Amino acid sequence: MIWVKHLDELCRVRADLVTASLVLARELTDTGRRTELDDANAEFGFDRAGLERGLDADIAAGRGDTASRVSVGDAQGRAAGATPAHPARCTNRVMT
């Protein structure tokens, strides 16, 4: 039987390892190439004015700050028809 305190510690360690592995993978694969925001928007079929209109409409409809809900990774996954991946996480003291 695993004590709850020990399980919580394992969850934190697991989350730290996932974060560290993502940082390491990014560091190892970083070529130094950067993309301008407008170029990335164009690549995925967005334009700045359209995104701003959508954000204004969401705020006006009371949906608040929706900018934090969509990331470039989400847009890439949707463009490729992929389902977003969810990293391993601990919730309610159960590892999932």
C-alpha positions in Angstrom: 0.0 0.0 0.0 1.3 3.4 -0.9 0.8 6.2 1.5 -1.0 9.3 0.2 2.0 11.5 1.0 4.3 9.2 -0.9 1.9 9.1 -3.9 1.7 12.9 -3.9 5.5 13.0 -4.0 5.6 10.5 -6.9 3.1 12.6 -8.8 5.3 15.7 -8.4 8.4 13.8 -9.4 6.6 12.4 -12.4 5.4 15.9 -13.5 9.0 17.2 -13.0 10.4 14.4 -15.2 7.9 15.1 -17.9 8.7 18.8 -17.8 12.5 18.1 -17.8 12.2 15.7 -20.7 10.2 18.3 -22.7 12.8 21.0 -22.0 15.6 18.6 -22.9 13.9 17.6 -26.2 13.3 21.2 -27.1 16.9 22.1 -26.3 18.3 19.3 -28.4 16.1 20.0 -31.4 16.3 23.8 -31.3 17.9 25.1 -34.5 17.7 28.7 -33.5 15.2 29.4 -36.3 12.4 31.7 -35.3 9.1 32.4 -37.1 7.4 35.7 -37.2 3.8 35.6 -35.8 2.3 36.8 -39.0 4.1 34.2 -41.0 2.9 31.4 -38.6 -0.7 32.8 -38.8 -0.5 32.7 -42.6 0.8 29.2 -42.6 -2.2 28.0 -40.7 -4.7 30.1 -42.6 -5.2 32.8 -40.0 -4.7 36.5 -40.2 -4.2 39.0 -37.3 -7.3 41.0 -38.1 -9.5 37.9 -38.1 -8.1 36.6 -34.9 -8.7 40.0 -33.3 -12.3 40.1 -34.5 -12.9 36.6 -33.1 -11.3 37.6 -29.7 -13.4 40.8 -29.6 -16.6 38.8 -30.4 -15.8 36.3 -27.6 -15.1 39.1 -25.1 -18.3 40.8 -26.1 -20.2 37.6 -25.7 -18.8 37.2 -22.2 -16.5 34.3 -23.0 -13.6 36.2 -21.5 -9.9 35.7 -22.4 -10.0 33.0 -25.0 -6.5 33.8 -26.3 -5.0 31.5 -23.6 -7.2 28.5 -24.7 -5.6 28.0 -28.2 -1.9 27.5 -28.7 0.1 27.2 -31.9 0.5 23.4 -31.1 -3.3 23.1 -31.0 -3.5 24.8 -34.4 -0.8 22.5 -35.9 -2.6 19.4 -34.6 -5.9 20.5 -36.0 -4.4 21.4 -39.3 -2.9 17.9 -39.5 -6.1 16.2 -38.3 -4.5 15.0 -35.1 -6.0 14.7 -31.7 -4.2 16.8 -29.1 -1.9 14.8 -26.8 -2.3 15.3 -23.1 0.8 14.8 -21.0 0.8 12.4 -18.1 -0.7 14.0 -15.0 -1.8 13.2 -11.5 -5.3 14.1 -10.5 -7.2 13.3 -7.3 -4.1 11.4 -6.1 -4.4 8.9 -9.0 -1.9 8.8 -11.7 -3.4 9.0 -15.2 
